[in-house]
C-alpha cells in the first residue's frame, strides 16, 4: 500500500451498512441458518442433466407473435 493511501486509512472505520449487519447478527444469531435454509430451497439443487437435455429436445419453437394467426396458413 502506498504512503498516500496509508495516510487516509482508518482501521476503526465501519460503514453504516456494516454496522447494521453486525447489529442484526447479534440480535438474531439464527439469521444465518435461516438464510442457508432459504437458499437450499431455491438455489442449492442437484440438476438432472439427462432430463434437462430431453426437455430442450422436446421444446417447440414459439411463434414470433403468439396472439395472432399465422399469416402463412390460409383461413
SVG drawing of the C-alpha trace seen along z (x, -y; Angstrom):
<svg xmlns="http://www.w3.org/2000/svg" viewBox="-61 -11 66 49">
<polyline fill="none" stroke="black" stroke-width="0.4" points="0.0,0.0 1.4,-3.4 2.2,-6.0 -0.6,-8.2 -3.3,-5.5 -1.9,-4.7 -2.4,-8.3 -6.2,-8.1 -6.7,-4.6 -8.8,-4.2 -8.7,-0.8 -11.5,-1.5 -13.9,-2.7 -17.1,-0.7 -19.7,-1.8 -23.3,-2.2 -24.3,0.8 -21.6,3.0 -22.7,1.7 -26.3,2.5 -25.5,6.1 -23.3,6.7 -26.0,5.5 -28.6,7.6 -26.4,10.7 -26.0,10.0 -29.8,9.6 -30.7,12.6 -28.0,15.3 -30.3,17.8 -30.5,15.5 -27.6,17.0 -29.0,20.5 -32.4,19.3 -30.6,17.7 -28.9,21.0 -32.1,22.9 -33.9,20.5 -31.0,20.7 -31.3,24.5 -35.0,24.3 -34.5,22.2 -30.8,22.5 -28.8,25.4 -30.3,28.1 -28.8,31.1 -29.6,30.8 -30.7,33.8 -28.7,33.2 -30.4,36.0 -33.9,34.7 -32.7,31.2 -31.4,32.4 -34.7,34.2 -36.6,31.1 -34.5,29.0 -35.0,31.5 -38.8,31.6 -39.2,27.9 -41.4,26.4 -40.3,23.1 -42.6,20.2 -44.2,18.1 -42.9,14.5 -46.4,13.2 -48.3,15.7 -51.6,14.0 -52.1,13.6 -52.8,16.0 -50.0,17.4 -50.1,15.4 -48.6,18.3 -51.6,20.5 -54.9,19.9 -58.1,19.3"/>
</svg>
